[in-house]
Structure formats: C-alpha cells, structure tokens
Amino acid sequence: MLPAVATPPPTTPLPPEAIPPGTELFGYRLEGVLGRGGMGTVYKATQLSLQRPVAVKVLGGRFARNPALAEDFLKEARSTARVTHQNLVMVHDVHAAPDQRLYAYSMEYVPGTTLTRMVTEQGPLKRASALHIVYQIAQALAAAHRADLIHRDIKPDNILVTGNGLAKLLDLGLVRDRLEGSANAARNPGKRMLTIVGTPEWSAPEQSRNPDEASTASDVFSLGATLYFALTGQQPFSGETIIDLIVRVCTEEVRYPGTMSRDCQQLLDLMLAKSEDNRLADGGAVVKALEDVAKGKTPRLDDTGSGELAAIAPGRTPLPRRRRVLRRFRYRR
C-alpha cells in the first residue's frame, strides 16, 4: 500500500479546476488539462525528480472539503496500485495536504485518444478493431477481478487507445473492494438513499438499483455496452431522463442492427443479460468468450474464466498465445 505523502502544495491554494500551467504541485509541474470528470481534473505533468511525463489527478474542490471523500479518493488510488497490467493505467503515487485541502495522485501518461473520441471522429469501428480493443480491456478487468476489485465505471470515456492500437483502462476512481458493500450494510442497517455510482448509460441493472450490489458481472455489462457502442456508434439504451434511462436498462431488451455479425450478437447477449445469472461472470469469462469467437466457436455462458488465462498472475499473459488471438481479431473480417 502506498503512503500518502504530504509535500508542499502551491503557496496560494487554488481550486483544482483553475490551477494554471506551470504550477508545481507535490513535485510535479502541471503542463495543462487532459480532462475533467465528476471527481476532479486530470493534468498532463512533468515529474521533476525523474523528468518524465505523467498524468496527475487532483480531487475537485467540493470533494476535497469533505475529509471522508478525500480519504476515499486516496484509498481508491492505493487500491488501483495493487494491480499491475499492461492494459491498465498504472498509479505511481498519492499525495495529500489536508490543511490546503489538496489531494492528488499521479499515473502513467498514455498518449492516445479515448474510445469515445475515436468512434465519434471515425464512426463505428470494424468488427476486428472493436473486438481487439475490448479483448485488451477484458484482460485488464480479469486482473482487477482476480485482485477482488470492481471498477464500476467501465465506459468509452475511460478507455484510452494509443496510435499503435494498445488499449488501456483508466479512471478507477470508483473502484472498490468487493467486501465493502457488506461492511457498509452492517454499519447502516435499514438505511436506504438514492445513490448513483457509475454512469447510468453504461451501468448494469443491479448497479443502478443499488450500487452496493455491483459485482464483477456488473463490470461485464458495462464492457458489453461499450462494445455495442464501438460497433454501432450508439449507446445500447437511451432515455430523456436518468430515471427513464434506468428503467429502460432494467426492462428493455437490446436491439441489434441487421449489419452486426451473428457472433457479436451472441457475445453481447451474454454480456448485456439483465440477470447476473445469465451473464458472463467476470473479466476472465469475457476473455475466454472472446477467444472462442476468435476461433469461430459460439461463446457460451459457462465460459467461467477458469482456464489458462485466469490461472496465471495478473499481467502475466503468455505472449505467444496473446499474439495469436489478437492477430485473428485484427485481420479477420
């Protein structure tokens, strides 16, 4: 577990959303904004001690004013650092200056574009390209799931694709240990409140109903919705309001365009099933199902991820096997 290191923040505290380029923060020189999300702002930065480019996520002001949320932010970064995988953005370090209400963590900098931007600019991806990207992300998820972590916010915005086709999963700001839900329930028996965790357009029915019920299968649903978007350029479900959207996700069956290949429809049926009992169980199961698709086999619900890939340590996929599978995805139409 990485320690929270409190190194000097800027002399004059600034809202994380308004830190100007050139500011030095926790040993990093912030160069510019890479993106903004619900929890904070991500900057491209230079790590001064090593003179290397990194990405630094700074917790948003209203969250930083809540000590419990700030501690959750740091804990989530430490949880992410427990998993090392080539398709997962690595966390380097966490930093805190509570008196200044500044909290941040640094990650590897990945030059590339989000899957959202790629599809928006290029249009729906070809079958081989979409499966190639999702296969890589499924491997990252398999590693996280083996470490008993759930992402809870898989979506196209959280997938980076580099110029050479490497895909990386980022922003585990909602990651949590699977045991936390039962602990929270024990502390707050009978307490219910409306809470949305993740992004409703991509979230599984059980996660939208109760975030504490999110499981590895919930991540599979979100990855399935992401694959649907990559193949069609559209979300599998939509609604005029959040409630309308959630109701449709929970009750309506997904519709496939006539141009979608049969094997992709079969795969999505197993990833977007309403019930967890009818859905692929975890990232390892998705990896196995994708390998079956690559071999021309019908993906099956009993793809439990208990085969060769699931048995090895996170991030240690045998390269010859992986290259064979990805070659099929890249060139087979």
N, C-alpha and C positions, 0 to 999 in steps of 0.2 A: 504494500500500500504506500502510495507516495505521500509525503508530508505536505502540508500547506505552508509554504514559505512566504513570510511577510517581508518582502524587500521594498525599498522606498517607492511610494507612488508619486505621481506628479505633485509639485509643490502646491498648486492650486487645484483642488478636486474639480473635475468636470463631469457632467453627465456622460455615461458611456456612449451615448448616441452622438455626442458632439466633440469627441476627442480629435483634435486636428492632426494632420500628418506631421511627422517629425517628433511627436511627443514620445518620451522614453517612459516606459511603464514596466516595472518588475524585470528590468534587464533586457527589454525588447524595445526597439524603435518602430513605432507604428507607421506604416507607409501609406495606408489607405484602406477603405472599407471594401471587404469582399462580399458581405451580405448581412442582412438583418433578419432576425427571427423573433418569435414570441418572447424568448427569454433574454436575448441580448444581441450584441453586434459582434461580427467576426471581422478581424482586420488582417490584412497581409502585413507581416512584420519581419524585422531582422533581429535574430538572436545575437546580441552584441558579443557575448563571450565566445561564440563559435563562428560568428559572421555567416550564418546560414539563414535562408528564408524559412519562416514558419507562419502558421496561422494562429492568431490569438483571439479567443472568445472572451468578451467582457460582459459580465452579468448586467442586465438592464437596471436602471436606477430604481424603479419601484420594487423590483425583486430584491435588490441589494439592501433596501431599507428593512427587509424582513429577515432577521437572523436565521430563522428556521429554513427559509427558502435558500438563503446564501449557503448554509451548510449542506443542503441537499445538492446544490449546484456543484460544490466541491466533491461531495461523496460520489456523485454521478461520474465526474471526471476520473476519480480513482477507480471506480468500477470498470470504466472503459479501458483503463490502462492494464487491467488484469488480462485482457485478451490481445494477443498479437497475431495478426493475419495480414497477408499481402493485400487483401481486398477490404480491409478495414482501416480507416484513418486512425493513425496512432496518436495517443496523447502523450506528450513529453513531461509536462509538469503542471502543478497547480499553485496558485498564489492567492494570498489574502491580506488585505489591510483593513480590518474591521473598523478602525477609527475613521478611515476615509470612505468607508462603505464601497470599497473597490475589491472585486473578486474576478479572477480570470484563470484560464488555463490555456496552455499552448499545445498545438498539434502540428503534425507534419503538414507542410504546404504542398497541395496537389494542384499543379496547373492543369486545367481542363474546364469542362463545361458540365452543367447539370443535365440530367436526363430530360428534365422539363424543357430547358432551352434547346437541347438537341432536337427533340420532337417538334417543338414549336417552329424552329427555323428550317428543319429538313423535311418535316412531315412524318407520318408513321414509318417506323423502321421496318426493314425487311425481316422476314421470319428469322433468318440465321443471326442477324445482328441483335435482335431483341433477345433471343434465347441465350446468346453469348454473354450479354450483359447480365441477365437475370441469373444465369448459372454462376457467375462470379459472386454476385451478391448473396446467393443461396449458400455458397461456401463460407462467406463471412458470417452469415446467420448461424450456420451449423456450428462454427467455432464459438460464437457467443452463447448459443443454446447449450452446448456442452459445458460451458462455464456457469450455467444456471442464470443467465442474463436474458432479459426480454427487452427488445428495442422499443416497441410501442409507437413508433412513428416512421415506419417504412413508407416512403413516397418518392416520386421522381425528383423532387427538390433536394432530397437527401442522398442522391446518388451522383457521384462525380465520374465523368468519363474522360480519360486523357486522349491525346491525339493518336496514340498507338493502340487504343481500344481497351486499356486497363480500366476497370470499374472499381470504385471504392465507395463503401458505405460510410456516411458521416453523420454527425449530429446525434450522438447518443444522449442528448440532453434529457430524454425521458426514460433512459434505460433504468432498469431496476432488477433487484434480486427477486426471484420468484417467490421467496418466502415472506417478502414484506407485506403482501396482501393479508395473509392470515394474522400477522402481527398487528397490523392496523385494525383489523376487525376485532381482535381481542381487546385492544385499548379503547375502542369506541363501540361497544355492543349496542345494536339497535339504532345507531346514528346513521341517517341517510341524507345525502345532499346532492344536488345536481352538479356533477363534475364531468368535464370533457377532457380527456387525456389523449393526445394524438391529434390527428386531423380527420374529421368525420368522413371526408370524401374517400379516404383510404382505409378507414378503420373497420375491423370485424364487428359483426352484430353484438357479440358478447362484450367487447370492449366499449362500445358505445352505450350499452345498457348499464354497465358497471365496470369502470376502469380496473378495479381490484381483481376482476375475473380475467384480465388479459393473460394470455398464455403464449407458449411458443407457436401454437396453431393460429393465434391472432396475428402474429407476425407473418405467417404463411399467407393469410387472407390479404394482408396489406401488400405483400410482394406480388400476389396474383393480380390485385387491382393495378399495380404498377406495370406488370407485364401486359395487361389489357390495354393500358394507355400507350405503351410503347408500340403495340401492334396496330392500334386504331387511331391514335391521336386524341382519344376521348376518355373521360372517366367512365367506369362501368355503371355508376349510378349518379344521379344529379337530383337537385331539389331547389325550390325557390327559397326555402328557409332551412336552417340547420335541423329543426325538428322534422320537416318534410323529408330531408335527405336521409336522416337516420331511419325513419320509418321505411323508406324505400330499400335501404340497405338490408334491413331486417326482414322484409316481407317479399320483395320482388325478385324474380329470377333474372339473372343477367342475360342479355340478348347479344348474340354474336352476329357480326356482319357476314354475309354469304361468302365474302372473299377470304375469310380466315380459314386456315388449314384445319383439317379434322383433328390432327394430333394436338394442335394448340388448344382447340376447344376442349378436348378430353383432359388435357393438363389443367386448364383453367377451371373445369368442373370440380377437380379435386382440390384446387386452391381457394376457390370462392364459394364453397359449400356453406350454407347458413349454419349448419350444426358442426361443431368441432369433431363429432364422431364420424362425420362423412368427409372430413378434410384431412389433407396430409398433415402429419403431426408436428413437424419441425423442419428446420433448415436442412438437416441431413436427409429427411424424406424427400424434400424438393430436389436435392442434388441427385438422389437415386432416380427419381421420376424423370428428370431432365436427361440423365444418361440413357434411360430406356428410350426416350423419344429420339435421342441422337442415334440409337441403334435400330430405329424403325419399329420398336416394340410399343405396345399400348401401355401408358403409365397406369399404375394400379394403386389402390388405396392402401394396400399392405406394404407399400414402399416406406418402411419404417426408419430408414437411415441407419440400420444396424449392420450394414455391410462394411466393405473395406474402408470407405472414406470416413465413416462415423467412428471407426475403431482407433484411428490414429490421433495424435495430439493436434490441438488447434494450430492451424497454419503450416502443417507438415504434409500437405497433399503430395503424393508421389508425382514428380514432374512428368515422366513418360505417359502415365495414364491420363493426366490432366490435359496434356498437349493433344493426345489422340481425340479426346472428347471435344475440345474446343475447335479442332480442325474440322470436325464434322459440322459443328454449328456454323462455322464461318463460311463454308463453301457449299453446303447442301442447301438447295432451294426447294 
